[in-house]
Amino acid sequence: MLVLASKSASRQVMLRDAGVEFISRPADLDERAIEAAMADAPPHEVALALAEAKAMAVQDEGLPILGSDSLVIVEGRRFDKPASRDDAAEHLRFFSGKVMHLHSAAAIARDGALVWRHAAAAHLHVRDLSEGFITDYLEREWPEVGYCVGVFRIEALGVQLFEKIEGDHFTVLGMPLLPALGALRELGELPR
């Protein structure tokens, strides 16, 4: 059993589908403040810092706490979840025809100490998106994609944004799951 320090539906589905018993207890922290304090840090370090902060923000004696976060960089610009549907459309217009670098990280804390951390990256080549596609896409996917950095759910219509994806499927979903499962086995939380 572990505590997932996130309310992310995709992270919950990943763990559930992998047969991991967990309870969800979202971390209460100011993610934008952490990002702002690390404005000049490499993206993978920012993703790691956010994952670590989430894992450390939730307290539960004895149970491992899994924190995870993802961020998107396109042409050197960091993107957060869209604030509105109009913001989502602007993000998609900017992403059109470019490579989206998605950095996902996970960290595990136990008894107030960080015991594991890992970051991974995926590179998603966004096809040229027409204005008609963007409008139709948001009509069908909003508000769900409003909770997603990158404005997509790869397991849904978001797959249509891309012409090529380089990287681990789980990283694209929002958490480097295979390394996290390995860490949980090493910690004795999953059978070997």
N, C-alpha and C positions, 0 to 999 in steps of 0.2 A: 504494500500500500504506500502511496506517496501523495503529496499535496502538489497540485498544479497551481502555480501562482499566476493564473491567467483565466480570462473569461473567453478566450478565443475558441470558437466552435471548431475550427479546423484542427487545432492542437488537441482538443478533447476527442475528436473523432479518431485522430491518429493513434492516441494512446488506447482508446477503447478498442479499436480494430486490432491493435497489437496485443490485446489481452492483458493490458496493464491496469490493475486496480488503482483508482485515484479518487481524490475528492478535489473539487475546484474551489479555490479560495483566492480570488484575484487580489493582487498586490495593490495597495493604495499609495501611489507615489506620483510625483510630477515628472513624467518622462521628458517633456519638452525642456525642463530646467536642466536635466542631465545632458540632453543633447546640446543645449546651448553652452554648457560649461565645457563641452568637448568639441567645440566647433572646428578645431583644426586637427582633430584626431582622425586616423584612418577609419573608414566605415566599419570594418570588422571589430575594431576596438570599441566603437560606440555601441554596436549591437551586443557585444559581450558585456559592457558596462550596464546596459539596460537589463539584460538577462540576469546578471548578478544582483543588481539592485532589487529586482522582483523576487528572486530567491531569498534574499536576506530580509526583505520587508515583511514576509509572512513568518509567523512563529508557530511552531508545533513541535513540542519535545519528542524526540525519537524518530519522527517520520522525516524522510528526505523531502525537501522542497525543491521542485523543478520550476525554474524561471526560464522564459524564452522570449525572444523578441526578433523582429525583422525590420530592416530598413532598405529603402530603394534609393539608388543613385543613378541619375541619368545625366550624362554630359557634365559630371562634376557637381551636380545640384542634388541635394538631399530632399526627398519627398516624404511627407507624413501622410496619414490617412486624410482623404479629402474632407473638408469642413462642410461641404454642401454638394448638391448635384451639379451646380455650375462649376464649382471647384474641380469636381471629378472630370467634367468635360474638358476643362483647361489642362488638367494633368494628361489626359489621353491625347489631346492635340499635341502637347509637348513631347510625349513618348513616341508618337507616330514616326516610323522609319528609323528609330534609334535603338541602341542596345541598353536594356535595363539591367543594372547590376543589383541583384538581390542578395543581401547579407543577412543570414539567419544565425542566431546563436542560442545556446542553451547553457544553463548553469545549475548545479545542484548544491544546496546548502543542507547541513544537518546540525542541529543543536547550536545554531548561531554561527557556524563556521562554513566557509565556502570549501567544498570538497572536490568539485569538478567543474570544468568549463570547456566549451568548444564552440568554434565559429566555422561556418562554411559559406561558400558563395555559389550563386548560379547566375548565368548570363542569359537573358531572355531577349531575343531579337524580335522587336515589335515590327510588324508589317506596316505598310502605309495604310493609315486609317482614314476613311472618308468621313465627311461630316455626317452623312446619312447613317453610316455604320455606328458612329459614336452615339448619335441620337437614339437609334434603335436599341443599341446595346444597353444604354442607361435606362431606357424605358423598361427593358426586361430584367435588368440586374440591380437596379436601385430599389431599396436602400441597402441591400446586402453587401454590395461592393464598397459602400461607404465605411465599412468596418475593416477594410483591407488596404494595407499599404500597397501601392501599385495599382489600385482600383480594379483588381481582378480576383476571381476565384478560379484557379486552374482546373478544378474538378467540375466546373460548370461552363458557362459561355465564355469565360475569360480565356480559355484555351484558343479561342478564335482571334485573339489579339496578336498571336505570335506566329512567326514563320520558322523559328528554330529556337530550341532551348538546350543550353549546355549546363549540366549540373544535376545533382541528385534530386529526385522527385520530391522527397520529404522536405528538403531545404526550400524548394519552391512553394510547398504547402505552408511553410512558416516555422519549421523546427528541424534541426539535424537529428532526426529520429534514431537512425542506426547507431551513431556514436552515443546518444543518450541511453539507449537500451543496453549497450555494452557497459556503460558506466554503472547503470543500475544492477547489472549482473555482478560487476566487480565489487559493488557495495553490499552484495548479498540480498538485494531486494527482488531479484528475479532469479529463477533457476538457471544454472549454468548449462 
